[in-house]
Amino acid sequence: MARGRRASLVANGWRDASPSGSVTATVGRVGDGVRLLRKRGSPRGEVEPLWRQGVGEQLRADRVRRGERIADVAQRAGVSPQYLSELERGKKDPSSEILSAIAGALEVTVAELTLSAGTRLAATRAASHLGSGPVCLAA
């Protein structure tokens, strides 16, 4: 990027849960840290949930909806019950292969699982009030 030029990053949430208008951050050069500022009046200390938490909540909801035990789903997916429990509690980030195996064990597609998790995250109070959580590095 040429000296003196600035690029703007715009973060848009889900249409139905996005803050009014876009949140814009200006980046001076590649590698700069970016923090999207919270909207005025948003609660202090409230942090937007992480993706792994949304996926974990959705995995648990799908399992409970089917009336199954963690051990049964874990066995079909080829993972340990302890690991599946950690995923459901949002403590671990699953690889795409593990996510696919667990989705298959729950008889849902990865697309259905991720869409449901994204919708769940977009509907949270923190996501609708905050522009961002952790700092993102611009690439």
HUQUIWO-V6173 format. One line per field, one symbol per residue. ss: DSSP state (A for helix, B for strand, O for the rest). Layout:
# HUQUIWO-V6173
ss: ???
This chain:
# HUQUIWO-V6173
ss: OOOOOOBBBBBOOOOOOOOOOOBBBBBOOOOOBBOOOOOOOOOOOOOOOOAAAAAAAAAAAAAAAOOOOAAAAAAAAOOOAAAAAAAAOOOOOOOAAAAAAAAAAOOOOAAAAAAAAAAAAAOOAAAAAOOOOOOBBOO
